[in-house]
């Protein structure tokens, strides 16, 4: 069951809620659809940049695994959690693309859940593994933006 407890699974569930909310209220604005597509692309780009940077550093992208390196370069110089930020941007984009204004309420709930369920544990592992280096990194780079 632990293998199902991964951020993409939670993102898919949140996206399903957004999709289902379309049946209640829709926006009906083509301009917002294009903005949504742009946000989906931006979210995917953030995630891809993070995965490439982590792969080059020979560390894991799997949340439940022990990291082998403290990655602070590339996109990680701007945000400590670019993959999760990408998830949030992508989910926001889906709300606009699918014209689901009620789905926007899912975005902060998803961000809070991801933060409490994954980020807190990941940061504890990073602190334990990298100590002062991680502490200094948290002083310079914010968790989200």
C-alpha positions in Angstrom: 0.0 0.0 0.0 3.0 2.3 0.6 3.6 2.3 -3.2 0.2 3.9 -3.7 1.1 6.7 -1.2 3.0 8.8 -3.7 2.5 12.4 -4.7 1.4 11.6 -8.3 -1.4 9.4 -6.9 -2.6 12.2 -4.6 -2.3 14.7 -7.6 -4.5 12.3 -9.7 -7.1 12.1 -6.9 -7.1 15.9 -6.7 -7.4 16.2 -10.4 -10.3 13.8 -10.4 -12.1 16.0 -7.8 -11.5 19.0 -10.0 -12.8 17.2 -13.1 -15.9 16.1 -11.1 -16.5 19.7 -9.9 -17.1 20.7 -13.5 -20.6 19.1 -13.4 -21.5 21.7 -10.7 -20.3 25.0 -12.1 -18.2 25.9 -15.2 -16.4 29.1 -16.1 -16.8 29.1 -19.9 -14.0 31.4 -20.8 -11.6 30.4 -23.6 -8.9 32.8 -22.4 -8.8 31.0 -19.0 -8.4 27.7 -20.8 -5.3 28.9 -22.5 -3.9 30.2 -19.2 -4.7 26.8 -17.7 -2.8 25.1 -20.5 0.2 27.4 -19.9 0.1 26.6 -16.1 0.0 22.9 -16.8 3.0 23.2 -19.1 4.8 25.3 -16.5 4.1 22.8 -13.7 5.4 20.0 -15.9 8.5 22.0 -16.7 9.2 22.6 -13.0 8.8 18.9 -12.3 11.1 17.9 -15.3 13.8 20.4 -14.3 13.7 19.0 -10.7 13.9 15.4 -11.8 16.8 16.1 -14.2 18.7 18.0 -11.5 18.1 15.3 -8.9 19.1 12.6 -11.4 22.4 14.4 -12.2 23.1 14.6 -8.4 22.5 10.8 -8.1 19.8 11.1 -5.5 16.2 9.8 -5.4 13.0 11.5 -6.5 11.0 9.0 -4.5 9.6 10.7 -1.3 9.9 7.7 1.0 13.6 7.0 0.2 16.7 8.3 1.8 18.4 11.1 -0.2 22.0 10.6 -1.2 22.8 14.3 -1.9 21.5 17.7 -0.9 20.5 19.3 -4.1 20.8 23.1 -4.0 21.6 24.0 -7.6 19.3 24.6 -10.6 15.7 25.0 -9.8 16.5 24.0 -6.2 18.2 27.4 -5.8 14.8 29.0 -6.1 12.5 26.6 -4.3 13.2 23.6 -2.0 10.2 21.7 -3.4 10.0 22.3 -7.2 8.2 19.0 -7.9 5.5 19.8 -5.3 5.3 23.4 -6.5 4.9 22.0 -10.1 2.1 19.7 -8.8 0.3 22.8 -7.4 0.8 24.9 -10.5 -0.4 21.9 -12.7 -3.5 21.4 -10.5 -4.3 25.1 -10.7 -3.8 24.9 -14.5 -6.2 22.0 -14.7 -8.9 24.0 -12.9 -8.6 26.8 -15.5 -8.2 24.5 -18.5 -11.2 22.4 -17.5 -13.1 25.6 -16.5 -13.8 24.3 -13.0 -13.9 27.2 -10.6 -15.0 25.0 -7.6 -12.0 22.9 -8.2 -9.8 25.8 -7.2 -10.7 25.0 -3.6 -8.9 21.7 -4.1 -5.6 23.5 -4.7 -4.8 24.8 -1.1 -6.2 21.6 0.4 -3.8 19.6 -1.9 -0.8 21.9 -1.0 -1.5 21.6 2.8 -1.8 17.8 2.5 1.4 17.5 0.5 3.2 19.7 2.9 2.0 17.8 6.0 2.2 14.3 4.5 5.4 14.4 2.4 7.4 17.6 2.8 7.7 17.5 6.6 9.1 13.9 6.6 11.4 14.7 3.6 12.8 17.7 5.4 13.4 15.7 8.6 15.3 13.1 6.5 17.4 15.9 4.9 18.1 17.5 8.2 19.2 14.2 9.7 21.4 13.4 6.7 22.9 16.8 6.0 22.6 18.7 9.3 24.0 22.2 9.2 24.2 22.3 5.4 20.4 21.7 5.2 19.8 24.3 7.9 21.7 26.9 6.0 19.9 25.9 2.8 16.5 26.5 4.5 17.6 29.9 5.5 18.3 30.9 1.9 15.7 29.0 -0.1 12.0 29.0 0.8 9.9 25.8 0.9 7.6 26.8 -1.9 8.5 30.2 -3.4 
